[in-house]
Amino acid sequence: MDDALLAYGTGRADALAGCRDAAQARDPRTGADYRMGFLDARIEIFRMFAGVREILDES
């Protein structure tokens, strides 16, 4: 479980930094957790930008 949480957190951090670790994403033990963390953070970033666009459109 600790490895899965660490991989998820690493994926989120990498996504927020804008860089993906392909080797980590392919790891058979933790790759799925890494990819999920990466994807969750990218969705969060997308929503943030969508919110900013919405605010700018209202001005």
C-alpha positions, 0 to 999 in steps of 0.5 A: 500500500505504501508503494502505491501511495508513493507512486500516486504522489510521485505521479501527481508531483510530476504532472504538476511539474510538467514532466512525466517519467516514462520508466516509472509509468511502465513499472509493473508494480506501481505504474498504474498508480503513478499514471493515475496520480499523473492523470488526476493532477493533469485533470486538476490543472485543466479544471483550473485553467478552465476556471481562469478562462471562465473568469476572464470571459466574464470580464 
